[in-house]
Amino acid sequence: MKSLKSYFVFFALLVTLSFACQPAFTMEKINLNTATIEQLMELKGIGEKTAEKIIEYRKQHQFKSVDELVNVKGVGEKTLTKIRDQLTVEENKKK
């Protein structure tokens, strides 16, 4: 009986921990066409200088795809792979 109780406690602990490890919220994607320097710097592998380069790039070329991010000096395929799911590209409607 003690063994069954131990398994139950272990199972309950396992279930509790599995829920505790889930994020409490889903992170909103960062729009490359409107993100601030601070938002860009939240991305793993993007520092202040690279964030500035992203903003300079988009002043000349509005992002049509997340893949275009590799056109920014300092952002390679590996970095893009790490952060792709955190990014989106939506048209920046300035009027």
C-alpha positions in Angstrom: 0.0 0.0 0.0 2.9 2.4 0.9 4.3 1.7 -2.6 1.1 2.7 -4.3 0.9 5.9 -2.2 4.5 6.7 -3.3 3.6 6.3 -6.9 0.6 8.5 -6.5 2.6 11.3 -4.8 5.3 11.0 -7.5 2.7 11.2 -10.3 1.0 14.2 -8.7 4.4 15.9 -8.4 5.2 15.2 -12.0 1.9 16.6 -13.2 2.3 19.7 -11.1 5.8 20.3 -12.3 4.8 19.8 -16.0 2.3 22.6 -15.6 4.7 24.8 -13.7 7.2 24.6 -16.6 4.7 25.9 -19.1 4.9 29.6 -19.9 2.2 31.6 -18.2 1.6 33.5 -21.4 2.5 33.3 -25.1 4.9 36.0 -26.2 3.5 38.4 -28.7 5.5 38.3 -31.9 7.7 41.3 -32.7 6.9 43.0 -36.0 10.1 43.8 -37.8 8.5 46.8 -39.5 7.5 48.6 -36.3 9.6 47.2 -33.5 11.5 49.6 -31.2 15.2 49.1 -30.5 14.2 47.9 -27.0 11.9 45.2 -28.5 14.5 44.0 -30.9 17.1 43.8 -28.1 14.8 41.4 -26.3 15.6 38.8 -29.0 18.3 36.3 -28.2 21.5 37.2 -30.1 20.4 40.8 -31.0 22.3 43.5 -29.2 22.0 47.3 -29.4 24.2 47.7 -32.5 22.4 45.0 -34.5 19.0 46.4 -33.4 20.1 49.8 -34.7 21.2 48.1 -38.0 17.8 46.4 -38.3 16.0 49.8 -37.9 18.3 51.4 -40.4 17.7 48.6 -42.9 13.9 48.9 -42.6 14.1 52.7 -43.3 15.4 51.8 -46.7 13.6 48.5 -47.3 10.3 47.6 -45.6 10.5 43.9 -44.5 8.3 41.7 -46.7 9.5 38.5 -45.1 11.2 37.5 -41.8 13.8 35.8 -44.1 15.0 39.3 -45.2 16.5 39.8 -41.7 19.7 38.0 -42.9 20.3 41.0 -45.2 21.2 43.0 -42.1 24.8 42.8 -41.3 25.3 41.0 -38.0 22.3 38.6 -38.5 23.1 35.2 -39.9 21.1 32.1 -40.6 21.8 30.7 -37.1 20.5 33.7 -35.3 17.5 33.9 -37.6 16.7 30.2 -36.9 16.8 30.9 -33.1 14.4 33.9 -33.2 12.2 33.2 -36.3 9.2 32.0 -34.2 9.3 35.3 -32.2 9.1 37.5 -35.4 6.4 38.6 -37.8 6.3 41.0 -40.7 3.2 43.2 -41.1 3.0 46.2 -43.3 3.8 49.4 -41.6 1.0 51.8 -42.5 2.3 55.3 -42.1 -0.1 58.1 -42.9 
